[in-house]
Amino acid sequence: MKIVQQDALNFLLTNRIPRRTLTRFMGWFSRIEQPLIRDVSLAVWGFFSDLDLSEAKLRRFRSMHACFTRELKDGARPVETDPSIVVSPCDAIVGAMGVVRDGQVLQVKGFPYGLDDLLGDAVHAESFRNGCYVTLRLTSSMYHRFHAPHDCRVESVSHFPGDAWNVNPVALKRVDRLFCKNERAVIRTRLSEGGHAVTLVPVAAILVAGIRLGFLDIGLRSSPPARRTFPCDASLRKGEEMGWFEHGSTIVVLAPEGFRCCDGVTEGMTIRAGQGLLQMPGSRGD
């Protein structure tokens, strides 16, 4: 009963509020470079989370936002070199994962949603029939930058404005089709190895002031309030930085039929950017 009450309170405090207004405010507030505001904000953040800055490239930050989007020391995230392995694009907790069935994947057990709804394109969704998916949830204290899962070429980015529901487990169990309602970007890539199409869907959440992509000259925000698609021709090396969240959130990774999750990748585990996530079809171990 106590756990149920705590979950209900958590949901109330993080979702039954003006989410977009609070998110815009945090986007402004986090960039304030006044030393006292910065120091108090970071102290409060550290008190309520397991914030660890030992791997950060810098130890002093101009603002709370600079800490959110911090870079890491060189070599802090070794990248799996096996060409048959697609690596995790980010530090995260592994959420729902498995095989795409009838065009649907799971948000959590008992909460399916359609890929056509998430991607906004039925043809694109169909390309993942019988493929696999992994949901990667970034917590507020984690490293917020994400990286290319393999040597690849980014073919296009579609930005969908939307809501800012919390993406924590409590909300995922209560809000139907949550990822399809929140602001998100659909990043279509083509792997150099085998020409496989792998898609990454960074999903924003409450307190996320935007998604930034290093190969686009613009920030992705919910304004203007309409879907926009940007053709791309950006080549990235495995492990190369793609972009970052302004706070914690989620990335859904989609791969076509024949891919499977690497041995040892299980729901609830913590994974780091550069560690093996998916095994390519026809590779060793198949």
C-alpha positions, 0 to 999 in steps of 0.5 A: 500500500505504501508503494502504491501511495508513493507512486501516486504522489510521484505521478501527481507531483511530476505530471499533474502540473503545467508540464510545458510551462515548467519545462520552458521555465527550467530551460531558462532558469538552468542557463542562469550563470549567477554563481550563487544560483548555480551553486545552490541549484547544483547542491540541491540537484546533487542532494536529491540524486546520485550525481557523479562528476568524477568523469566530467571533462570540466569540474566547474560549470558556468550554470546548471545547464552546463552541468546537465550537458557536460562532456566526459574526459577522453576515454571515459566511454570505451567503444566496442570495436567488434563490427558486428555489434551495435553499441548503446548510444547513451548511458541509460537504464534498459527498459522494455525490449524485445521483438516488434510484433504486429507493428507494436512494441511495449512501453512497459508490460501491458502497455503496447504502442504502435510504431507508426504512431511513434514514427509518424510513417507507416512505411517506415514502421513496416521496415521494422516488422519482426525487428527488435527494439530497446528502450533506454531511459536516462535519469536526471543525473546521468551523462546526457550526450548520445553517440552514433551506435555504429559507423553510419550515415544519417539520412534524415531527422523528423522532429515532432513537437509534443507534450512533456510527460515524465518518462519514469516507470510510474508514468509509463504504467499510467499514460497510454502511448506516452512516447508518442505524445511527447516531443521527439526526434526520429533519426534515420541512419544507414549503417556502413556495415551491411547497409542496415537501417537503424533508427534512433528516437530521442524522446524529450520529457518534463524539464527537457528544454530541447534536443540538440543534434551536432550535425544540424545547425538548429535546436529541436524544440516544440516551436513551431508546433508542427512536424518538420523533416530535415534531409541529412547526409551526415557521416558519423563514426561509431561512438562519435557524438550525435547530440544531447538532451538538455536533461534526462529522457529516453532513446528508443532504438529500432533495428530490422529483422535479424538483429537481436539484443546482445547476451547480457542485455536485460531489462533493468540493467544499467548500460553505458554509451559504447557498450554492446547493445545489438548483434547484427544478423549473420554475425558470430553467435547467431 
